[in-house]
Amino acid sequence: MLARLCNTQYQASTGVILTSVYQDSDSILLKGEHETEQSVYLKSEEFHEKLEQGELTEILPPPVHRVLNDRQKKAHQRKMLYVQTLCEIVDNSNGELKPSTEEAYERLKAVLIERHPELVYPNMPAKTTINAYWHQWVKNGYDNNVLMPKKRKSSTRLSTESEEFMISRIIKDWCDGVHDNKKACYRAYKDDVKKVNDETIQLASYSTYLRRLKTYSEHYNKLNNDATSDAERNQLLNTIGKRIKTDFPLERVEVDRMCPTLRLIDDDTGEITENMGIYVAMDAYSRYPIGVVVEFGQGENKESVTNLLRSTFESDEFLPAKGRPFELVTDNGAGFNNSIMRKLCNNLVINLKHNPANRPTMKPFVESFNNTLRKQFFEGYQVTLANGERVIGVPGYLPPRTGKEQQSKQPKQLASMFVSDFKKHLNRFLSEYVNTKHSMTGETPQERWDTKAMMRSSKRDNYDHVVSAFHVYLKPSQHKLQASGYITCYNQIFSSKDLKDLYSQMKTYGNELPSVSIQYCPFDARYVTVIGKHPKTKADICLVVPNRELDDMPFPVSFEELNGHKPKSFSVYMQAHKGEVTNQVESVLQTVKVRKKRSGKPVHSYEVNNAANLSAAERIQRSNEKVVNERTEYDANIAVVEDKPKHSETKQRHHQPNDNYDEGAEDLWND
């Protein structure tokens, strides 16, 4: 017979606490808490009978609660707020409302929006999850401890910054590398983490590194394979985007440039435009295109990128979202990686992050939107012409070449839409896009933007408060400040009382007109920044000076437009448009006739030679005689041209310079 000691406590019906000090299969010895209390010896059958009758009640030990970390505490508090608020709603309904219904979930959501909006946005649990919390809580007697998060055995999840850093190294060392040594790539990644010396960058384990390497190498190869379908490409980009976590609008903005094969017709000259380029700024949180800029006949350049960043502060009644990005993710193209861009982001306090070029995995949100723009706008947008005819796709657009049947088509021959109509249709498409439910978020970009944008309001999101931050272009040479307090910049006059005071201050220490520098933004001629040096302290004195003729201009206008030129690029916002934007083209599509190119000399046809009964040798001789005659006439024309006097030198000698001409103005137009 085995005996064992135990310390289980029992409460008698009299209230006395007894503790078992000895127990075997036949009997049990219970001892009181105090020495004066008599011990009780009971047979096993008698002991179990007293337990069943309630004369003895076992006292259970207090539960040992887990120690929660800060993240687990927040998760537990969120769960408790959900179930307690739901309990309050159910109690107030007097039994008419069941907690597991859709109506109860909607009421819960409405109450939480008023009391705790942070519990609803951005990631309120689904109805099934709330119901699971409720049943678990009620089933365990409304015990709050049952909703504590379970302890995870896995390591801490990597932050977004750490994930992006690891992915960039995988692409650099593995995807773009020439060797297949995984351990060597991981060692290089560890060294890079140490060199960065950033607390936000966590070192991933080797197993995590291998999983990411396998996943992203497969994604990388598929995205860079021309045979990958658009549907599969979008799915891959969405999968990559899920790993990038953002909590509010403008936290991460990705920018990129796309070049659709489309030529348009200039509204003023009627001439065909050059190749098109479109710059896009995409907000990763809301999937909202907060900036879109169009250019013609240029490669990637810093001016158009400046205009794109400036357009993120613009809006209209159809695209109201605007603001200053916290982080700007770009590639290493010439337009994005330059001193102008770095200075601009420094002035606006924007974290600028560069990634390798042609890496869709590093900018999944804007890459996905570019695919949507190609398929749904350029190829699938419905255009109704003035004659009532309906056209699918933007007229004149050529999709990427996939077969020989498209080789003969030329964009110039297909140009038929005016620039103003294209801008209107693109604005219309973007307006429809931001008001359509997104498949990944379950909300429209406009709804997702409005929800969180109301919680953050800053003066720096207003363009009028940051206009001087865009003055990062320095006008060549020094300029003389006039006594009346004005200065000229690209044929525009800028003046203010502060500028006149600056003249008086600088003139005190010299006889000549003070020299100052001018910084400006090419796309906003309403203001410039004048920089003068204090004669004594040599400190810079910076003044934002308005254009004397543009006091009432409500929106920016470029220097090029004021001087009769076309701007390098333009945004798609409809500042001067009033009324509803429709997809009705205001004019009939134009047919542009392009002269067919001829190669080689004209020769006699096969039928003419046969009619003359010429032999093969005679045909060759006849053809050569024609070539000799043509060359003789051509040589004679050259001789005549060389004998003509050269008038260019004469014109140059008689040319008189214009005193009112601004020598620096040519630099802007020739860039």
C-alpha positions as CSV (number, residue, x, y, z in Angstrom):
1,M,0.0,0.0,0.0
2,L,1.6,3.3,-1.1
3,A,1.2,6.4,1.0
4,R,1.9,9.9,-0.3
5,L,1.9,13.4,1.2
6,C,-0.3,16.1,-0.3
7,N,-1.1,19.7,0.6
8,T,-4.6,20.0,-0.8
9,Q,-6.8,22.2,1.2
10,Y,-10.5,21.6,2.0
11,Q,-13.1,23.8,3.7
12,A,-15.5,22.2,6.1
13,S,-19.2,23.2,6.4
14,T,-18.2,24.8,9.7
15,G,-15.8,27.1,7.9
16,V,-12.6,25.4,9.2
17,I,-9.8,25.0,6.7
18,L,-8.2,21.6,6.7
19,T,-5.1,20.5,4.8
20,S,-4.3,16.9,3.8
21,V,-1.0,15.8,5.3
22,Y,-1.2,12.1,4.6
23,Q,-3.2,10.0,2.2
24,D,-3.2,6.4,0.9
25,S,-5.8,4.2,-0.8
26,D,-7.6,3.4,2.5
27,S,-7.6,6.6,4.5
28,I,-6.7,10.3,4.7
29,L,-5.4,12.6,7.5
30,L,-6.6,16.2,7.6
31,K,-4.9,18.8,9.8
32,G,-6.3,22.2,10.8
33,E,-4.6,25.5,10.2
34,H,-4.0,26.1,13.9
35,E,-2.2,23.8,16.3
36,T,-5.2,24.0,18.7
37,E,-7.5,22.5,16.1
38,Q,-7.8,18.7,16.2
39,S,-6.7,16.6,13.3
40,V,-9.3,14.5,11.5
41,Y,-8.8,10.9,10.4
42,L,-11.2,9.6,7.7
43,K,-11.6,6.4,5.8
44,S,-11.5,6.9,2.0
45,E,-15.2,6.0,1.6
46,E,-16.2,8.4,4.3
47,F,-14.0,11.1,2.8
48,H,-15.5,10.8,-0.7
49,E,-19.0,10.8,0.8
50,K,-18.4,14.1,2.5
51,L,-17.1,15.6,-0.7
52,E,-20.2,14.5,-2.6
53,Q,-22.5,15.9,0.2
54,G,-20.7,19.2,0.3
55,E,-19.5,18.8,3.9
56,L,-16.0,19.2,2.5
57,T,-15.1,21.5,-0.5
58,E,-11.8,21.5,-2.2
59,I,-10.1,24.8,-2.3
60,L,-8.5,25.3,-5.7
61,P,-5.2,27.1,-5.9
62,P,-5.3,30.6,-7.4
63,P,-4.6,30.6,-11.2
64,V,-1.1,31.7,-12.2
65,H,-1.4,34.5,-14.8
66,R,1.1,34.8,-17.6
67,V,3.3,37.8,-17.8
68,L,2.4,39.6,-20.9
69,N,4.7,41.9,-22.9
70,D,3.6,45.3,-24.1
71,R,2.4,44.0,-27.4
72,Q,0.3,41.3,-25.8
73,K,-1.1,43.7,-23.3
74,K,-2.4,45.9,-26.1
75,A,-3.9,43.0,-27.9
76,H,-5.7,41.8,-24.7
77,Q,-7.0,45.3,-24.1
78,R,-8.4,45.5,-27.6
79,K,-10.2,42.2,-27.2
80,M,-11.7,43.2,-23.9
81,L,-13.0,46.5,-25.4
82,Y,-14.6,44.6,-28.2
83,V,-16.5,42.1,-26.0
84,Q,-17.4,44.6,-23.2
85,T,-18.8,47.0,-25.7
86,L,-20.7,44.2,-27.4
87,C,-22.1,43.1,-24.0
88,E,-23.3,46.7,-23.3
89,I,-25.0,46.8,-26.7
90,V,-26.8,43.5,-26.2
91,D,-27.9,44.4,-22.6
92,N,-29.3,47.7,-23.8
93,S,-31.4,46.0,-26.5
94,N,-33.5,44.2,-23.8
95,G,-32.9,40.8,-25.4
96,E,-34.0,41.8,-28.8
97,L,-30.5,41.8,-30.3
98,K,-28.3,38.6,-30.5
99,P,-24.6,39.2,-30.3
100,S,-23.7,37.0,-33.3
101,T,-25.8,38.9,-35.8
102,E,-24.7,41.3,-38.5
103,E,-26.8,44.1,-36.9
104,A,-24.9,43.7,-33.6
105,Y,-21.6,43.9,-35.5
106,E,-22.6,47.1,-37.3
107,R,-23.8,48.6,-34.0
108,L,-20.5,47.7,-32.4
109,K,-18.6,49.3,-35.2
110,A,-20.6,52.5,-35.0
111,V,-20.1,52.8,-31.2
112,L,-16.4,52.1,-31.5
113,I,-16.0,54.8,-34.2
114,E,-17.3,57.3,-31.7
115,R,-15.4,56.1,-28.6
116,H,-12.3,54.3,-29.9
117,P,-11.8,54.9,-33.6
118,E,-8.3,53.4,-33.4
119,L,-10.0,50.0,-32.8
120,V,-11.9,50.2,-36.0
121,Y,-9.3,51.6,-38.4
122,P,-7.2,50.3,-40.0
123,N,-7.8,46.6,-39.0
124,M,-11.0,45.9,-37.0
125,P,-11.5,42.1,-36.7
126,A,-14.2,40.5,-38.9
127,K,-17.6,39.5,-37.4
128,T,-16.6,35.8,-37.1
129,T,-13.5,36.8,-35.0
130,I,-15.6,39.0,-32.7
131,N,-18.1,36.2,-32.3
132,A,-15.2,33.8,-31.4
133,Y,-14.0,36.3,-28.7
134,W,-17.6,36.6,-27.4
135,H,-18.3,32.8,-27.1
136,Q,-15.0,32.2,-25.5
137,W,-15.5,34.9,-22.9
138,V,-19.1,33.9,-22.1
139,K,-18.3,30.1,-22.0
140,N,-15.7,30.7,-19.3
141,G,-17.9,32.7,-17.1
142,Y,-16.9,36.1,-18.3
143,D,-13.3,35.5,-17.3
144,N,-11.1,38.2,-18.8
145,N,-8.0,36.0,-18.7
146,V,-9.3,33.6,-21.3
147,L,-8.8,36.3,-23.9
148,M,-5.1,36.7,-23.1
149,P,-2.9,36.1,-26.2
150,K,-1.2,32.8,-26.3
151,K,2.5,32.8,-25.8
152,R,4.3,32.3,-29.1
153,K,7.3,30.1,-29.4
154,S,8.4,31.7,-32.6
155,S,10.8,34.6,-32.8
156,T,9.7,38.2,-33.0
157,R,8.3,39.2,-36.4
158,L,10.6,41.5,-38.4
159,S,9.7,45.1,-38.8
160,T,9.0,46.6,-42.2
161,E,12.3,48.3,-42.4
162,S,14.1,45.0,-41.6
163,E,12.1,43.1,-44.2
164,E,12.9,45.7,-46.9
165,F,16.6,45.8,-46.0
166,M,16.8,42.0,-46.2
167,I,15.0,41.9,-49.5
168,S,17.2,44.5,-51.0
169,R,20.3,42.5,-50.1
170,I,18.8,39.3,-51.4
171,I,18.1,40.9,-54.8
172,K,21.6,42.4,-54.9
173,D,23.6,39.4,-53.7
174,W,21.5,36.5,-54.9
175,C,19.2,37.5,-57.7
176,D,21.7,39.8,-59.4
177,G,24.7,37.8,-58.4
178,V,26.6,35.2,-60.4
179,H,27.3,32.6,-57.6
180,D,24.9,30.3,-55.8
181,N,26.4,30.3,-52.3
182,K,23.6,30.9,-49.9
183,K,25.7,30.9,-46.8
184,A,28.1,33.5,-48.3
185,C,25.1,35.7,-49.2
186,Y,23.8,35.5,-45.6
187,R,27.2,36.4,-44.2
188,A,27.3,39.4,-46.5
189,Y,23.8,40.4,-45.3
190,K,25.0,40.1,-41.6
191,D,27.9,42.4,-42.3
192,D,25.6,44.9,-44.0
193,V,23.3,45.0,-40.9
194,K,26.3,45.7,-38.6
195,K,27.6,48.4,-40.9
196,V,24.2,50.2,-41.0
197,N,24.2,50.5,-37.2
198,D,20.5,51.2,-37.2
199,E,18.3,50.1,-34.3
200,T,15.3,49.7,-36.5
201,I,17.1,47.1,-38.7
202,Q,16.8,43.7,-37.1
203,L,19.0,40.8,-38.1
204,A,17.0,37.8,-39.5
205,S,17.9,34.3,-38.7
206,Y,19.4,32.1,-41.3
207,S,16.2,30.0,-41.7
208,T,14.2,33.2,-42.2
209,Y,16.7,34.5,-44.7
210,L,16.5,31.2,-46.7
211,R,12.7,31.4,-46.8
212,R,12.7,34.9,-48.1
213,L,15.5,34.1,-50.6
214,K,13.4,31.2,-52.0
215,T,10.2,33.4,-52.2
216,Y,11.7,36.5,-53.6
217,S,14.0,34.8,-56.1
218,E,10.9,33.1,-57.6
219,H,9.0,36.4,-57.6
220,Y,11.9,38.2,-59.1
221,N,12.4,35.7,-61.9
222,K,8.6,35.7,-62.8
223,L,8.3,39.5,-62.7
224,N,11.3,39.9,-65.0
225,N,10.0,37.3,-67.4
226,D,8.1,38.7,-70.4
227,A,6.0,35.6,-70.6
228,T,4.4,36.2,-67.2
229,S,0.7,37.2,-67.7
230,D,-0.6,40.5,-66.3
231,A,-2.9,38.7,-63.9
232,E,0.0,36.6,-62.4
233,R,2.2,39.7,-62.3
234,N,-0.4,41.7,-60.3
235,Q,-0.9,38.7,-57.9
236,L,2.8,38.6,-57.2
237,L,3.0,42.3,-56.6
238,N,0.0,42.1,-54.2
239,T,1.7,39.2,-52.3
240,I,4.9,41.3,-51.9
241,G,2.9,44.3,-50.9
242,K,1.3,42.4,-48.0
243,R,4.7,42.3,-46.2
244,I,5.0,46.1,-46.3
245,K,3.0,47.4,-43.3
246,T,1.8,51.0,-43.1
247,D,-0.6,52.6,-40.6
248,F,-1.6,55.9,-42.1
249,P,-1.6,57.8,-45.4
250,L,1.6,59.2,-46.8
251,E,3.7,57.0,-44.5
252,R,5.2,55.4,-47.6
253,V,4.8,56.9,-51.1
254,E,6.3,55.0,-54.1
255,V,7.1,56.9,-57.3
256,D,7.9,55.6,-60.8
257,R,7.9,56.5,-64.5
258,M,6.1,54.6,-67.3
259,C,6.3,55.2,-71.0
260,P,3.2,54.2,-72.9
261,T,3.4,54.1,-76.7
262,L,1.0,57.0,-77.5
263,R,1.3,60.2,-79.5
264,L,-1.2,63.0,-79.1
265,I,-2.0,66.2,-81.0
266,D,-1.1,69.6,-79.6
267,D,-4.1,71.8,-79.0
268,D,-2.4,75.0,-80.1
269,T,-0.2,74.0,-83.0
270,G,-1.9,70.9,-84.3
271,E,1.4,69.1,-84.4
272,I,2.0,65.5,-83.2
273,T,3.7,65.3,-79.8
274,E,6.8,63.3,-79.0
275,N,6.9,60.2,-76.9
276,M,4.9,60.3,-73.7
277,G,6.2,59.8,-70.2
278,I,4.0,59.5,-67.1
279,Y,5.2,59.9,-63.5
280,V,3.1,58.4,-60.7
281,A,3.3,58.9,-56.9
282,M,1.3,56.1,-55.2
283,D,0.4,56.1,-51.5
284,A,1.0,52.6,-50.1
285,Y,-1.6,52.7,-47.3
286,S,-4.7,53.9,-49.2
287,R,-3.6,52.8,-52.7
288,Y,-4.3,56.5,-53.8
289,P,-2.4,58.0,-56.7
290,I,-1.7,61.4,-55.0
291,G,0.4,62.7,-57.9
292,V,0.4,62.1,-61.7
293,V,2.5,64.2,-64.2
294,V,2.7,63.9,-68.0
295,E,5.6,64.9,-70.2
296,F,6.4,64.6,-73.9
297,G,9.7,64.0,-75.8
298,Q,12.0,63.8,-72.8
299,G,13.9,61.2,-70.9
300,E,13.7,60.8,-67.1
301,N,14.7,64.2,-65.7
302,K,14.8,66.0,-62.4
303,E,12.4,68.8,-63.5
304,S,9.5,66.5,-64.1
305,V,10.2,64.6,-60.8
306,T,10.2,68.0,-59.1
307,N,6.8,68.7,-60.6
308,L,5.6,65.3,-59.5
309,L,6.5,65.9,-55.9
310,R,4.9,69.4,-56.1
311,S,1.7,67.8,-57.5
312,T,1.3,65.8,-54.3
313,F,0.4,69.0,-52.7
314,E,-2.2,69.8,-55.4
315,S,-5.8,68.6,-55.6
316,D,-9.1,69.3,-57.3
317,E,-12.8,68.5,-56.7
318,F,-12.3,65.0,-58.3
319,L,-9.0,64.1,-56.7
320,P,-9.0,65.8,-53.3
321,A,-6.2,63.9,-51.6
322,K,-2.9,65.8,-51.1
323,G,-0.1,66.1,-48.5
324,R,3.6,65.7,-47.7
325,P,5.0,62.2,-47.9
326,F,6.9,60.9,-44.9
327,E,8.9,58.4,-46.9
328,L,9.6,58.5,-50.7
329,V,10.6,55.2,-52.3
330,T,12.3,55.6,-55.8
331,D,14.8,53.9,-58.0
332,N,18.2,55.0,-59.0
333,G,17.2,56.7,-62.2
334,A,18.8,60.0,-63.2
335,G,15.6,61.9,-62.5
336,F,15.3,60.6,-58.9
337,N,18.9,60.2,-57.8
338,N,20.4,63.7,-58.0
339,S,21.3,66.7,-55.8
340,I,18.1,68.6,-56.6
341,M,16.0,65.7,-55.4
342,R,18.0,65.3,-52.2
343,K,17.9,69.0,-51.4
344,L,14.1,69.1,-52.1
345,C,13.4,66.1,-49.7
346,N,15.7,67.7,-47.1
347,N,13.7,71.0,-47.3
348,L,10.4,69.1,-46.9
349,V,11.7,66.7,-44.2
350,I,11.1,63.6,-46.4
351,N,12.9,60.3,-45.9
352,L,14.3,59.5,-49.4
353,K,15.0,55.9,-50.1
354,H,16.6,54.7,-53.4
355,N,16.3,51.2,-54.7
356,P,18.0,49.5,-57.7
357,A,16.4,50.3,-61.1
358,N,14.1,47.7,-62.8
359,R,13.2,46.0,-59.5
360,P,9.4,45.7,-59.3
361,T,9.7,43.9,-56.0
362,M,11.0,47.0,-54.3
363,K,8.1,49.2,-55.4
364,P,5.1,46.8,-55.5
365,F,2.3,49.3,-55.0
366,V,3.2,51.7,-57.8
367,E,4.2,48.9,-60.1
368,S,0.8,47.3,-59.6
369,F,-0.9,50.6,-60.3
370,N,1.1,51.0,-63.5
371,N,-0.2,47.6,-64.7
372,T,-3.7,48.7,-63.8
373,L,-3.2,52.0,-65.7
374,R,-2.1,50.1,-68.8
375,K,-4.9,47.5,-68.8
376,Q,-7.9,49.5,-67.5
377,F,-7.1,52.9,-69.0
378,F,-5.0,52.7,-72.1
379,E,-6.5,49.4,-73.2
380,G,-9.9,49.2,-71.6
381,Y,-11.2,52.8,-71.1
382,Q,-14.4,53.6,-72.9
383,V,-14.3,56.8,-75.0
384,T,-17.4,58.2,-76.6
385,L,-16.7,60.4,-79.6
386,A,-18.5,63.5,-80.7
387,N,-20.4,61.5,-83.3
388,G,-21.7,59.1,-80.7
389,E,-19.3,56.3,-81.7
390,R,-17.8,54.3,-78.8
391,V,-14.2,53.3,-78.7
392,I,-12.5,50.8,-76.3
393,G,-9.1,52.0,-75.2
394,V,-7.4,55.3,-75.6
395,P,-7.3,56.2,-79.4
396,G,-3.8,55.9,-80.8
397,Y,-2.4,53.7,-78.0
398,L,-0.2,50.8,-79.0
399,P,0.2,48.0,-76.5
400,P,3.6,46.3,-76.0
401,R,4.5,44.4,-79.1
402,T,3.6,40.7,-78.9
403,G,3.4,39.7,-82.6
404,K,4.4,40.6,-86.1
405,E,1.0,42.2,-86.9
406,Q,1.9,45.2,-84.8
407,Q,5.3,45.9,-86.3
408,S,3.9,48.0,-89.2
409,K,1.9,50.3,-87.0
410,Q,3.5,53.7,-86.2
411,P,2.4,55.9,-83.2
412,K,2.5,59.0,-85.4
413,Q,0.1,57.5,-87.9
414,L,-2.4,56.7,-85.1
415,A,-2.2,60.0,-83.3
416,S,-5.8,61.3,-83.1
417,M,-6.6,62.6,-79.6
418,F,-5.8,66.2,-78.4
419,V,-3.7,66.7,-75.3
420,S,-6.5,68.5,-73.4
421,D,-8.9,65.6,-74.1
422,F,-6.3,63.1,-72.8
423,K,-5.8,65.0,-69.6
424,K,-9.5,65.2,-69.0
425,H,-10.0,61.5,-69.6
426,L,-7.1,60.5,-67.4
427,N,-8.5,62.7,-64.6
428,R,-11.8,61.0,-65.0
429,F,-10.3,57.6,-64.9
430,L,-8.3,58.4,-61.7
431,S,-11.5,59.8,-60.1
432,E,-13.3,56.5,-60.8
433,Y,-10.3,54.5,-59.6
434,V,-10.1,56.1,-56.2
435,N,-13.9,55.6,-55.7
436,T,-13.8,51.9,-56.6
437,K,-13.4,49.2,-53.9
438,H,-9.8,47.9,-53.9
439,S,-9.5,44.1,-53.9
440,M,-6.7,44.1,-51.3
441,T,-8.0,46.6,-48.7
442,G,-11.8,46.0,-49.1
443,E,-12.3,49.8,-49.2
444,T,-12.1,52.4,-51.8
445,P,-8.8,54.4,-51.8
446,Q,-10.9,57.6,-51.1
447,E,-12.6,56.0,-48.0
448,R,-9.3,54.7,-46.7
449,W,-7.7,58.0,-47.2
450,D,-10.5,60.1,-45.6
451,T,-10.6,57.9,-42.5
452,K,-7.0,58.4,-41.4
453,A,-6.4,61.8,-43.1
454,M,-8.9,63.4,-40.6
455,M,-6.7,62.3,-37.7
456,R,-3.6,64.1,-39.0
457,S,-3.7,67.7,-40.1
458,S,-0.5,69.7,-40.6
459,K,0.4,73.0,-42.1
460,R,3.1,71.3,-44.0
461,D,0.5,69.5,-46.0
462,N,-0.6,72.9,-47.5
463,Y,1.4,74.0,-50.5
464,D,1.3,77.7,-49.6
465,H,3.3,76.9,-46.4
466,V,6.0,74.9,-48.3
467,V,6.3,76.9,-51.5
468,S,9.8,78.1,-50.7
469,A,11.0,74.5,-50.1
470,F,10.7,73.9,-53.9
471,H,13.1,76.8,-54.7
472,V,16.0,74.4,-55.3
473,Y,17.0,75.6,-58.8
474,L,19.7,78.3,-58.8
475,K,19.6,80.9,-61.6
476,P,23.1,81.2,-63.1
477,S,25.2,84.2,-62.3
478,Q,24.7,87.0,-59.8
479,H,21.9,89.5,-60.2
480,K,21.8,93.2,-59.3
481,L,19.2,94.3,-56.8
482,Q,17.4,97.5,-58.0
483,A,16.9,100.5,-55.7
484,S,13.1,100.3,-56.0
485,G,13.2,96.8,-54.5
486,Y,12.7,94.6,-57.5
487,I,14.6,92.0,-59.5
488,T,14.0,90.1,-62.7
489,C,14.1,86.4,-63.3
490,Y,13.3,84.9,-66.8
491,N,11.6,88.1,-67.9
492,Q,9.4,88.2,-64.8
493,I,9.6,91.0,-62.2
494,F,9.6,90.2,-58.5
495,S,9.3,92.9,-55.8
496,S,8.4,93.4,-52.2
497,K,8.9,95.9,-49.3
498,D,11.3,93.4,-47.6
499,L,13.4,93.3,-50.8
500,K,13.6,97.1,-50.8
501,D,14.7,97.0,-47.2
502,L,17.3,94.4,-48.1
503,Y,18.6,96.8,-50.8
504,S,18.9,99.6,-48.3
505,Q,20.7,97.3,-45.8
506,M,23.2,96.0,-48.4
507,K,23.7,99.4,-50.1
508,T,24.9,101.0,-46.9
509,Y,28.3,99.2,-47.2
510,G,29.1,99.9,-50.8
511,N,28.5,102.1,-53.9
512,E,27.6,99.5,-56.5
513,L,24.2,97.8,-56.8
514,P,24.1,94.8,-54.4
515,S,24.5,91.4,-55.9
516,V,22.1,88.6,-54.9
517,S,21.3,85.0,-55.9
518,I,17.9,83.8,-57.1
519,Q,16.5,80.3,-56.4
520,Y,13.2,79.3,-58.0
521,C,10.9,76.5,-59.0
522,P,10.5,76.1,-62.8
523,F,6.8,75.2,-62.4
524,D,5.7,78.0,-60.1
525,A,6.6,81.6,-61.3
526,R,4.5,83.2,-58.5
527,Y,7.4,83.3,-56.1
528,V,11.2,83.2,-56.0
529,T,13.7,83.1,-53.1
530,V,16.3,86.0,-53.2
531,I,19.5,85.3,-51.2
532,G,21.8,88.2,-50.2
533,K,24.8,88.2,-47.9
534,H,25.0,90.6,-45.0
535,P,28.0,92.8,-45.8
536,K,29.3,92.7,-42.2
537,T,28.5,89.2,-40.9
538,K,28.4,87.5,-44.3
539,A,25.3,85.6,-43.2
540,D,22.7,84.6,-45.8
541,I,19.5,86.7,-45.9
542,C,16.7,84.8,-47.6
543,L,13.5,86.4,-48.7
544,V,10.5,84.8,-50.5
545,V,9.5,87.5,-53.1
546,P,6.2,87.4,-55.1
547,N,5.8,88.0,-58.8
548,R,4.4,91.6,-59.3
549,E,2.0,90.5,-62.0
550,L,0.7,87.3,-60.4
551,D,-0.8,88.4,-57.1
552,D,-4.2,87.0,-57.9
553,M,-3.1,83.7,-59.5
554,P,-4.9,80.9,-57.6
555,F,-2.7,78.1,-58.8
556,P,0.9,77.8,-60.0
557,V,2.0,78.7,-63.5
558,S,5.4,77.8,-65.0
559,F,8.0,80.3,-66.3
560,E,7.8,78.6,-69.7
561,E,4.1,79.3,-70.0
562,L,4.6,82.9,-69.1
563,N,7.2,83.2,-71.8
564,G,5.1,81.6,-74.5
565,H,6.6,78.1,-74.3
566,K,5.2,74.7,-73.5
567,P,6.0,73.4,-69.9
568,K,8.2,70.4,-69.6
569,S,5.4,68.5,-67.9
570,F,2.0,69.1,-66.4
571,S,-0.2,67.5,-63.8
572,V,-3.6,66.0,-64.4
573,Y,-5.5,68.2,-62.0
574,M,-8.3,70.3,-63.4
575,Q,-7.7,73.7,-61.8
576,A,-9.4,75.8,-64.4
577,H,-12.2,73.3,-65.2
578,K,-15.7,73.8,-63.8
579,G,-18.6,71.5,-64.0
580,E,-18.6,67.7,-64.3
581,V,-15.8,66.0,-66.2
582,T,-17.3,63.5,-68.6
583,N,-15.8,61.0,-71.1
584,Q,-17.3,62.9,-74.0
585,V,-14.6,64.0,-76.4
586,E,-15.2,67.7,-77.3
587,S,-13.8,67.4,-80.9
588,V,-13.8,64.8,-83.6
589,L,-10.7,62.6,-83.6
590,Q,-8.2,63.9,-86.1
591,T,-6.6,61.8,-88.8
592,V,-3.0,62.8,-89.3
593,K,-1.5,62.0,-92.7
594,V,2.2,61.0,-92.7
595,R,4.1,60.8,-95.9
596,K,5.2,57.3,-96.7
597,K,9.0,57.0,-96.6
598,R,10.7,55.9,-99.8
599,S,14.0,54.1,-99.8
600,G,16.3,53.8,-102.9
601,K,16.0,55.3,-106.4
602,P,12.9,54.9,-108.6
603,V,13.4,52.1,-111.2
604,H,11.5,50.8,-114.2
605,S,8.9,48.3,-113.3
606,Y,8.9,44.6,-114.2
607,E,6.1,45.1,-116.6
608,V,7.8,48.0,-118.5
609,N,11.0,45.9,-118.9
610,N,9.1,43.0,-120.2
611,A,7.2,45.1,-122.7
612,A,10.5,46.4,-124.1
613,N,11.8,42.8,-124.4
614,L,15.0,43.7,-122.6
615,S,17.5,41.0,-121.6
616,A,18.9,40.8,-118.1
617,A,22.2,42.6,-119.2
618,E,20.2,45.4,-120.9
619,R,18.1,45.9,-117.8
620,I,21.1,46.3,-115.6
621,Q,22.8,48.7,-118.0
622,R,19.6,50.8,-118.3
623,S,19.4,51.0,-114.5
624,N,23.0,52.1,-114.2
625,E,22.6,54.8,-116.8
626,K,19.8,56.2,-114.7
627,V,21.9,56.3,-111.6
628,V,24.8,58.1,-113.4
629,N,22.4,60.7,-114.6
630,E,21.0,61.3,-111.2
631,R,24.5,61.6,-109.7
632,T,25.5,64.1,-112.3
633,E,22.5,66.3,-111.6
634,Y,23.1,66.0,-107.9
635,D,26.8,66.9,-108.2
636,A,25.9,70.0,-110.3
637,N,23.4,71.1,-107.6
638,I,26.1,70.8,-105.0
639,A,28.5,73.0,-107.0
640,V,25.8,75.7,-107.4
641,V,25.1,75.7,-103.7
642,E,28.8,76.1,-102.9
643,D,29.1,79.1,-105.3
644,K,26.3,80.9,-103.4
645,P,27.4,83.6,-100.9
646,K,27.1,82.7,-97.2
647,H,24.5,85.0,-95.6
648,S,24.9,83.7,-92.1
649,E,28.0,85.7,-91.4
650,T,26.4,88.9,-92.8
651,K,23.4,88.4,-90.6
652,Q,25.6,87.8,-87.6
653,R,27.6,91.1,-88.2
654,H,24.4,93.2,-88.5
655,H,22.7,91.6,-85.4
656,Q,22.3,94.1,-82.6
657,P,21.8,92.7,-79.0
658,N,18.6,93.6,-77.2
659,D,19.2,95.6,-74.0
660,N,16.0,94.1,-72.4
661,Y,17.0,90.5,-73.2
662,D,17.6,88.3,-70.2
663,E,20.8,86.3,-70.9
664,G,19.9,83.6,-68.4
665,A,16.5,82.9,-69.9
666,E,17.9,80.6,-72.6
667,D,19.2,78.2,-69.9
668,L,15.7,77.3,-68.9
669,W,14.4,76.5,-72.4
670,N,17.6,74.7,-73.5
671,D,17.7,72.3,-70.6
